């Protein structure tokens, strides 16, 4: 049975309590090792997202800190650690005003959007997190600065964005894609040299979305 020594003899009460203490320590050690393994796996997964989505070190640090808090609070129960890590990343992107959408993270991380949304909600509720809404104009300005685009082009892009919003064409659209497409279009019209692939990498918006959204805005505003 469980409470016998290596030779199979029953343990006396003093040995029994010592044995139980060792068993608890062993279980704790196993739990720690399992937690450690999960963390290593999740960090590898996060590194992949970081590379593909072009996330800054600062945002990654915020993500790791949030994920470790979630792990400590046993929020990994009933959901995959990857979904929880991806949710931590999405929240951290919002908190650091890093333009990455739920769809971007879901697609690149190969996680079902609903699972990701649920994990995001759990983290926000559990830790009562303040998650600011994305501001399209702030995004556009940040993207412009990251891309080294001129002030004149940035101002024109903000006008394009405002005109599109006035026409109600941005309702239900991803603000990141809208901001990126407005800036991309403005840069093309103003003759600011922009590389589509680099633009896509820095903004986190796919080249297909960028092109489609740019064409839609162009037709809408007759530019």
Secondary structure, DSSP 4 states (H G I P E B T S, - for coil): -TTB-TTSPBPPHHHHHHHHHHHHHHHHHHHHHHHHHHHHHHHHHHHHHHHHHT--HHHHHHHHHHHHHHHHTTTTTTS-HHHHHHHHHHHHHHHTT----HHHHHHHHT--HHHHHHHHHHHHHHHT---PPP-HHHHHHHHHHHHT--HHHHHHHHHHHHHHHHTTTTTTS-HHHHHHHHHHHHHHHTT----HHHHHHHHT--HHHHHHHHHHHHHHHT-
